[in-house]
């Protein structure tokens, strides 16, 4: 310590430790640079620095996670990366749609819509539903391409739809003939439901088609006709010709072109006629044998109406004529006898003339 002026120098008394007093050398003093801290405080400072370093590392890692990592992970919603292509390459790879493409697409669409309108008026959905739906699907694809400004592709789709409709339109006559043929076959098989379906298709193609109209009408009454034929057959077997004829006649009136009904009616009619003819001839012969010539004549008239020109009728009518002649001769003979008994010669002569007229 520097000595201030005017202050006397203070002498320091040295106190020795017991060891020093025993003649041992004292321990060397702890030498350290001026201003340096003790060893304990130095260790604490080093540990404090390590905590700061660790904290700084953690902060840096957090910043890396927050700022750097999101840039390294691709965005799933982002568009995929594509190679950069020069405008010249794009032009060469996919030429831009032109106004001509758009005009062609629009014109083809108009033609398609007109063709579809014609076919819809011709009820094409009933006889060409598959083709109509296929054309509609192609037109829908064309609409999608047109909306994406891909006019060339739209024109192709519209052209395909138009072609499908034009082909369907050209097949209408063939479809009509096929429907009529299938309807007739189904009607011959007594499948009225299937026949009705085919004839309705034919009428959808050509509403004024007469064969289709007739076929449809026949198909609709076929179940009733079949029932009437069955009723007629059962009545015929039972010998009830009146009921059989009534049922079969109604069936033929419903469908005069149905041959089974026509044949059944003819058969039962013939059977009934034969029965009535035999009955009339039996009455005629019995009446002729009994001398009831008027009754015999009436019965023969019935038999002749049932079977005109029948040999047995002609023979019996000849017998009836002879019987009538015999009856007249007998009557005239009796009258002549009475006239001669009364000597009425004039009357007798007239009666003889009548006899000669009958039997010359």
C-alpha positions in Angstrom: 0.0 0.0 0.0 1.5 3.4 -0.8 2.3 5.5 2.1 0.4 8.7 2.2 2.5 11.8 3.0 2.7 12.7 6.6 1.8 9.1 7.9 4.6 7.0 9.6 5.3 3.5 8.3 3.3 0.8 10.2 5.3 -2.3 11.1 3.5 -5.6 10.5 3.9 -8.3 13.1 4.4 -11.7 11.6 2.6 -14.5 13.4 4.0 -17.9 12.7 2.0 -21.1 12.7 2.9 -24.0 15.0 4.5 -25.8 12.2 6.6 -22.9 11.3 7.5 -22.7 14.9 8.5 -26.4 14.8 10.9 -25.6 12.0 8.7 -26.9 9.1 8.5 -24.9 5.9 5.2 -23.2 5.3 2.8 -24.4 2.3 3.2 -22.4 -0.8 0.6 -19.8 -1.4 -2.3 -20.3 -4.0 -0.9 -18.5 -6.9 -3.4 -17.2 -9.5 -3.5 -14.3 -11.8 -4.7 -11.1 -10.4 -8.5 -10.7 -10.7 -9.1 -14.5 -11.2 -11.9 -16.2 -9.2 -11.5 -19.1 -6.8 -11.7 -22.6 -8.3 -15.3 -23.1 -7.0 -16.7 -20.1 -8.7 -14.8 -21.1 -11.9 -16.6 -24.5 -12.1 -20.0 -22.9 -11.6 -19.4 -20.5 -14.4 -18.4 -23.3 -16.8 -21.6 -25.2 -16.0 -23.7 -22.1 -16.6 -22.1 -21.6 -20.0 -22.9 -25.2 -20.9 -26.6 -24.7 -20.1 -26.7 -21.6 -22.4 -25.1 -23.6 -25.2 -27.7 -26.4 -24.8 -30.5 -23.9 -24.8 -29.2 -22.3 -28.0 -29.0 -25.7 -29.7 -32.6 -26.5 -28.8 -33.8 -23.1 -30.1 -31.9 -23.6 -33.4 -33.5 -27.1 -33.8 -37.0 -25.7 -33.1 -36.4 -23.0 -35.7 -35.3 -25.6 -38.2 -38.4 -27.8 -37.6 -40.7 -24.8 -37.9 -39.1 -23.0 -40.8 -37.0 -25.5 -42.8 -38.8 -28.9 -42.5 -42.2 -27.7 -44.0 -40.3 -26.7 -47.1 -38.7 -30.1 -47.4 -42.1 -32.0 -47.2 -44.2 -31.9 -50.5 -47.7 -30.4 -50.3 -50.2 -33.2 -51.1 -52.7 -30.6 -52.4 -50.2 -29.0 -54.7 -50.0 -29.8 -58.3 -47.3 -32.4 -59.3 -44.1 -30.9 -60.5 -43.6 -31.0 -64.2 -40.7 -30.4 -66.3 -40.4 -27.0 -67.7 -41.3 -27.1 -71.4 -40.6 -24.3 -73.7 -43.6 -22.7 -75.5 -42.2 -24.0 -78.8 -42.3 -27.6 -77.5 -45.9 -27.2 -76.3 -47.0 -25.9 -79.6 -45.4 -28.8 -81.4 -46.8 -31.4 -78.9 -50.4 -30.3 -78.7 -51.6 -27.7 -81.2 -54.0 -25.1 -79.8 -57.7 -25.6 -80.7 -58.8 -23.4 -83.5 -62.0 -21.6 -84.2 -62.6 -24.1 -87.1 -62.6 -27.0 -84.6 -65.2 -25.2 -82.5 -67.3 -24.4 -85.5 -67.2 -28.0 -86.6 -68.2 -29.3 -83.1 -71.1 -26.9 -83.0 -72.4 -27.8 -86.4 -72.1 -31.5 -85.7 -73.9 -31.0 -82.4 -76.8 -29.3 -84.3 -77.1 -32.2 -86.7 -77.1 -34.7 -83.8 -79.8 -32.8 -82.0 -82.0 -32.7 -85.2 -81.5 -36.4 -85.8 -82.4 -37.1 -82.2 -85.6 -35.0 -82.4 -86.7 -36.9 -85.5 -86.1 -40.3 -83.8 -87.9 -39.1 -80.6 -90.9 -38.2 -82.8 -90.7 -41.7 -84.3 -90.8 -43.2 -80.8 -87.3 -44.6 -81.2 -86.9 -45.1 -77.4 -89.4 -47.9 -77.8 -87.7 -49.7 -80.6 -84.1 -48.5 -80.4 -83.5 -47.7 -76.8 -80.0 -49.2 -76.7 -78.8 -47.2 -79.7 -80.4 -44.0 -78.4 -78.7 -44.4 -75.0 -75.3 -45.1 -76.7 -75.6 -42.0 -78.8 -76.5 -39.9 -75.7 -73.4 -41.1 -73.9 -71.2 -40.1 -76.8 -72.9 -36.7 -76.9 -72.3 -36.3 -73.2 -68.6 -36.9 -73.7 -68.7 -34.3 -76.4 -70.3 -31.8 -74.0 -67.6 -32.5 -71.5 -64.8 -32.0 -74.0 -66.5 -28.8 -75.3 -66.7 -27.4 -71.8 -62.9 -28.0 -71.4 -62.4 -26.2 -74.8 -61.2 -29.4 -76.4 -63.2 -28.7 -79.5 -61.6 -31.3 -81.8 -62.4 -34.1 -79.4 -65.9 -32.7 -78.9 -66.4 -32.8 -82.6 -65.3 -36.5 -82.7 -67.7 -37.4 -80.0 -70.6 -35.6 -81.6 -69.9 -37.2 -84.9 -70.0 -40.6 -83.3 -73.3 -39.9 -81.7 -74.7 -38.6 -85.0 -73.5 -41.7 -86.8 -75.2 -44.0 -84.3 -78.5 -42.2 -84.8 -78.3 -42.2 -88.5 -77.6 -45.9 -88.5 -80.6 -46.5 -86.2 -82.7 -44.3 -88.6 -81.7 -46.4 -91.5 -82.7 -49.6 -89.7 -86.3 -48.6 -89.0 -87.8 -50.6 -91.9 -85.8 -53.7 -90.9 -86.9 -53.3 -87.3 -90.5 -52.9 -88.5 -90.4 -56.1 -90.5 -88.7 -58.0 -87.6 -91.3 -56.8 -85.1 -94.2 -57.9 -87.4 -92.6 -61.3 -87.9 -91.9 -61.9 -84.2 -95.4 -60.7 -83.3 -97.0 -63.1 -85.7 -94.9 -66.0 -84.4 -95.8 -65.2 -80.8 -99.5 -65.0 -81.8 -99.3 -68.4 -83.5 -97.9 -69.7 -80.2 -100.8 -68.1 -78.3 -98.3 -65.9 -76.3 -100.5 -62.8 -76.3 -98.2 -60.8 -74.0 -95.1 -61.2 -76.2 -97.1 -60.7 -79.4 -98.6 -57.5 -77.9 -95.0 -56.2 -77.2 -93.8 -56.8 -80.7 -96.9 -55.3 -82.4 -96.6 -52.2 -80.2 -93.0 -51.8 -81.3 -94.1 -52.1 -84.9 -96.8 -49.4 -84.3 -94.2 -47.2 -82.6 -92.2 -47.3 -85.8 -95.2 -46.9 -88.1 -98.4 -46.0 -86.3 -100.6 -46.5 -89.4 -99.3 -50.0 -90.2 -102.4 -52.2 -90.8 -100.8 -55.6 -90.1 -99.5 -54.3 -86.8 -102.9 -52.8 -85.8 -104.7 -56.1 -86.7 -102.0 -58.2 -84.9 -102.3 -56.1 -81.8 -106.1 -56.4 -81.8 -105.9 -60.2 -82.2 -103.2 -60.5 -79.5 -105.4 -58.5 -77.0 -108.4 -60.9 -77.5 -106.5 -64.1 -77.8 -107.0 -65.2 -74.1 -110.8 -64.7 -74.4 -110.8 -66.7 -77.7 -108.9 -69.6 -76.2 -111.4 -69.7 -73.3 -114.4 -69.7 -75.7 -112.8 -72.6 -77.7 -112.4 -74.6 -74.6 -116.0 -74.0 -73.6 -117.1 -75.1 -77.1 -115.1 -78.3 -77.0 -116.5 -79.3 -73.6 -120.1 -78.6 -74.8 -119.4 -80.6 -78.0 -118.3 -83.6 -76.0 -121.4 -83.4 -73.9 -123.6 -83.2 -77.0 -124.7 -79.7 -76.2 -124.3 -78.4 -79.8 -126.3 -75.3 -79.1 -123.8 -74.1 -76.4 -120.8 -75.2 -78.4 -122.0 -73.3 -81.5 -122.7 -70.2 -79.5 -119.2 -70.2 -77.9 -117.3 -70.9 -81.0 -119.3 -68.4 -83.1 -118.3 -65.7 -80.6 -114.7 -66.8 -80.8 -114.7 -66.5 -84.6 -116.3 -63.1 -84.4 -113.5 -61.9 -82.1 -110.8 -63.3 -84.3 -112.0 -64.6 -87.7 -108.3 -65.2 -88.7 -107.7 -67.7 -85.9 -107.9 -71.0 -87.7 -108.4 -73.2 -84.6 -111.5 -71.3 -83.8 -112.7 -71.4 -87.4 -112.0 -75.1 -87.7 -113.8 -75.9 -84.4 -116.8 -73.9 -85.5 -117.0 -75.7 -88.8 -116.6 -79.1 -87.1 -119.3 -78.5 -84.6 -121.5 -76.9 -87.2 -121.2 -80.0 -89.4 -121.9 -82.2 -86.4 -125.0 -80.2 -85.5 -126.2 -80.2 -89.1 -125.7 -83.9 -89.3 -127.7 -84.4 -86.2 -130.5 -82.1 -87.3 -130.6 -83.8 -90.8 -130.9 -87.2 -89.3 -133.7 -86.1 -87.1 -135.5 -84.5 -90.0 -135.2 -87.6 -92.2 -136.4 -89.7 -89.3 -139.5 -87.6 -88.9 -140.1 -87.7 -92.7 -139.9 -91.4 -93.0 -142.0 -92.1 -90.0 -144.7 -89.7 -91.2 -144.5 -91.2 -94.7 -145.1 -94.6 -93.3 -148.0 -93.4 -91.3 -149.6 -91.6 -94.2 -149.0 -88.2 -92.7 -147.9 -86.8 -95.9 -148.0 -83.1 -94.8 -145.7 -83.8 -91.8 -143.4 -85.9 -94.0 -143.2 -83.1 -96.6 -142.3 -80.5 -93.9 -139.6 -82.7 -92.5 -138.2 -83.3 -95.9 -138.1 -79.5 -96.5 -135.9 -79.2 -93.3 -133.6 -82.0 -94.4 -133.2 -80.5 -97.8 -132.2 -77.1 -96.4 -129.6 -78.7 -94.2 -128.2 -80.8 -97.0 -129.3 -79.6 -100.4 -129.2 -82.2 -103.1 -128.6 -85.1 -100.7 -129.5 -88.4 -102.4 -131.6 -89.7 -99.6 -133.7 -86.6 -99.5 -134.3 -86.9 -103.3 -135.3 -90.6 -102.9 -137.6 -89.9 -100.0 -139.2 -87.0 -101.8 -139.9 -89.3 -104.7 -141.6 -91.7 -102.3 -143.6 -88.8 -100.9 -144.6 -87.8 -104.4 -145.8 -91.4 -105.2 -147.6 -91.5 -101.9 -149.4 -88.3 -102.6 -150.3 -89.5 -106.1 -151.7 -92.7 -104.6 -153.7 -90.8 -102.1 -155.1 -88.6 -104.8 -156.0 -91.5 -107.0 -157.8 -93.2 -104.1 -159.7 -90.1 -103.4 -160.6 -89.6 -107.0 -161.7 -93.3 -107.3 -164.0 -92.8 -104.3 -165.5 -89.7 -105.9 -166.0 -91.4 -109.3 -167.8 -94.3 -107.5 -170.2 -91.8 -105.9 -170.7 -90.0 -109.2 -171.5 -93.2 -111.1 -173.8 -94.4 -108.4 -175.8 -91.2 -108.8 -175.5 -91.5 -112.5 -173.7 -88.1 -112.6 -171.8 -89.0 -115.7 -170.5 -85.5 -116.3 -168.9 -85.3 -112.9 -167.5 -88.8 -113.3 -166.0 -87.9 -116.6 -164.3 -84.8 -115.1 -162.9 -87.0 -112.3 -161.4 -89.4 -114.8 -159.7 -86.6 -116.6 -158.0 -85.7 -113.3 -156.9 -89.3 -112.9 -155.3 -89.3 -116.3 -153.5 -86.0 -115.5 -152.0 -87.7 -112.5 -151.3 -91.0 -114.1 -151.4 -90.9 -117.9 
